[in-house]
């Protein structure tokens, strides 16, 4: 009989996301149970914030049936649209409704940037100017300075874009005065580019999915219990307890 994990992280994902679960499986601790439910996020004004909050509450309550220890709401774009204050209000409501500690991918990214002492960053985004501007505003409201912001200009995030494309963008957008990179976008291959960027450019890298996994492992297991040896390809972030 298989040995089942005794501690669990619940994920609320965008309905169309194809990357978070595979990357959590590839890079996550073997003793971390990951349980997923989905909802339609609708960033960019596709759905009202009240609708999103209602669906997030329903999704969170479904995860409590699996008796997860912590919940992660992945929706980077919709949380950055809300701003840090609106995001904190939604998460406080989710914590109350589910009686379960809850965090977002954006909160995890902020924690990761601070843990790596990245104050001035290069923002790399899969989409165009408007969503990138919203994310830059969120980062600046959270206390960071954006040395450069570069987007691919696509209409939607795509897991078909190879990791090398993100390495190329990091190489081209780097600034001498930047402490590191934040690659924002959950339904992308950005996670696979982390180790390559850090090795070539010598600066730390944070991505939405990588930060979510790191934050979840810390909260549920504690990093000292999560890995005997952190996965090198996951970057410098995973060396921080």
WOUR-V280558 format. One line per field, one symbol per residue. phi: phi as a letter, one per 30 degrees, with the letter a starting at -180 (. if undefined). burial: 1 if it has 9 or more other C-alpha atoms within 8 Angstrom, else 0. A space follows every 50 residues. Layout:
phi: ???
burial: ???
//
This chain:
phi: .ddddccbcccccdecdccdddddddcdddccdbbbbbaddidiidbddd ddddddddddddddddhddbcccdeeddddddieddddddddddeddchb ebbcddddddededddhcccbcccbdccdddddddddddddcjcccdabb cdiddadbddddeeddddddddcebedcdlbccckdcbceedcedddddd cibdbbbededddeddddddciddcdbdbddeddjeedccd
burial: 00000011111111001011001100010001111111101110001000 01101110111111000111111111111111110110011001100101 01111101111111100111111111110011011101111001111111 10000010100010011011101100011111111111111111111100 00111111111111111101111001000000011111000
//
